[in-house]
Amino acid sequence: MDRGPIGLFEEQESFPESLSGGGYMRPPDPPLLESAAKRGGFGGRPIGNLFFALFPSAAAIQLIYELAVHECHIHSLAGYFIALERLHMSLAPLVTFPGEIAPPLYLDAGIYIGNRIQMHPFMISLDRTANFNGRGSRWPYVLTAGEGRGGTITLSTLLAKELRKVGIKFSPSSVNPHVTMLYDRKRPPAREVEAISWLVNDFALVHSHVGESRYDIIKRWTLSGSI
């Protein structure tokens, strides 16, 4: 996916000066000994993801939860819900890595990229359920964006442009704006639902601890500029 951490910013001499604001403090380098192994790849060691995402408003989260409960009732689903604080819409990936601590170089990259994004707030609407392919025996049951996806695609495109500048390839054409509500063994038919909309006025860099159902928000950026 990328050229790796060595020499990643060889043509980006000025990027450290852009890491201002937001109270961000880079963590120390990873210790020599990792924490206790967990299930997963990388030889059983913990796995982490860094990615950009946006989060629904509090009102939208409540409506998404109510819809998820309703869908479980009408389709007799018995899977598990996504925790309300982790309901999100992915915008662009940064890196997947072994261990508990995110690589400092990629953290710096994420902050640098986020600082460079300028875009006005926009409305997003989720108006259709869908099933996505998943791993194992449970399938993601999601809400997707129809007509209201333009702003999300634009933001993903801006992030992809900045990612390419630091040697990370990502195609915004692969983005299908959605929020995963729950996972289940059943795959209910897709259907239109009453739109759940909110004003997107910020986005975030997220550290996902894979398999632990835990996210750390590294930094948020307010959308207040022009495209």
Stockholm file with secondary structure:
# STOCKHOLM 1.0

chainA/1-227         MDRGPIGLFEEQESFPESLSGGGYMRPPDPPLLESAAKRGGFGGRPIGNLFFALFPSAAAIQLIYELAVHECHIHSLAGYFIALERLHMSLAPLVTFPGEIAPPLYLDAGIYIGNRIQMHPFMISLDRTANFNGRGSRWPYVLTAGEGRGGTITLSTLLAKELRKVGIKFSPSSVNPHVTMLYDRKRPPAREVEAISWLVNDFALVHSHVGESRYDIIKRWTLSGSI
#=GR chainA/1-227 SS CBCCSTTTTTTCTTGGGGCCSTTCCCCCCCCSSCCSCCSSTGGGCCEEEEEEEECCCHHHHHHHHHHHHHHHHHHTCCCEECCGGGCCEEEEEEEEEESSSCCHHHHHHHHHHHHHCCCCCEEEEEEEEEECCCSTTCEEEEEEESGGGHHHHHHHHHHHHHHHHTTBCCCGGGCCCEEEEEEESSCCCCCEEEEEEEEECEEEEEEEETTTTEEEEEEEEECCSCC
#=GC SS_cons         CBCCSTTTTTTCTTGGGGCCSTTCCCCCCCCSSCCSCCSSTGGGCCEEEEEEEECCCHHHHHHHHHHHHHHHHHHTCCCEECCGGGCCEEEEEEEEEESSSCCHHHHHHHHHHHHHCCCCCEEEEEEEEEECCCSTTCEEEEEEESGGGHHHHHHHHHHHHHHHHTTBCCCGGGCCCEEEEEEESSCCCCCEEEEEEEEECEEEEEEEETTTTEEEEEEEEECCSCC
//
